[in-house]
Amino acid sequence: MVGLQFHLETNAASMAALATGCADEITVDPVKWPYVHSAQDMLARPERLAGLRGMLDRILDNMAALG
């Protein structure tokens, strides 16, 4: 089982849609939830998305190889 706190399929467009469409659900509280980023922080560095697709492909390939 793999548990992820983010979506590896995310791209710039889907992140922008999430930040806009779910802005009222994003609760930033550094004490209670130190790893929750504000919509502004999520959108500030789109270059972080570049490696996600490759990571997703590697994970799925490894899972498929397990049979």
VENJOCOR-V757817 format. One record per residue. NEAR is the number of other C-alpha atoms within 10 Angstrom. D_FIRST is the distance of its C-alpha to the first C-alpha in whole Angstrom. Layout:
# VENJOCOR-V757817
near = [NEAR | NEAR]
d_first = [D_FIRST | D_FIRST]
This chain:
# VENJOCOR-V757817
near = [4 | 4 | 5 | 7 | 7 | 7 | 11 | 16 | 14 | 15 | 17 | 16 | 10 | 11 | 18 | 17 | 12 | 16 | 19 | 12 | 10 | 11 | 13 | 9 | 9 | 13 | 13 | 14 | 12 | 10 | 7 | 9 | 10 | 9 | 11 | 15 | 15 | 15 | 19 | 12 | 11 | 16 | 15 | 10 | 10 | 14 | 10 | 12 | 14 | 12 | 10 | 15 | 15 | 12 | 13 | 14 | 13 | 12 | 14 | 12 | 11 | 11 | 11 | 9 | 8 | 7 | 5]
d_first = [0 | 4 | 7 | 10 | 13 | 15 | 15 | 16 | 18 | 20 | 24 | 27 | 28 | 25 | 25 | 29 | 28 | 25 | 28 | 31 | 29 | 27 | 29 | 30 | 27 | 26 | 27 | 28 | 28 | 28 | 28 | 26 | 23 | 24 | 22 | 23 | 25 | 28 | 29 | 31 | 29 | 26 | 29 | 31 | 29 | 28 | 28 | 25 | 23 | 25 | 22 | 19 | 20 | 20 | 16 | 15 | 16 | 15 | 12 | 12 | 15 | 13 | 10 | 13 | 15 | 12 | 14]
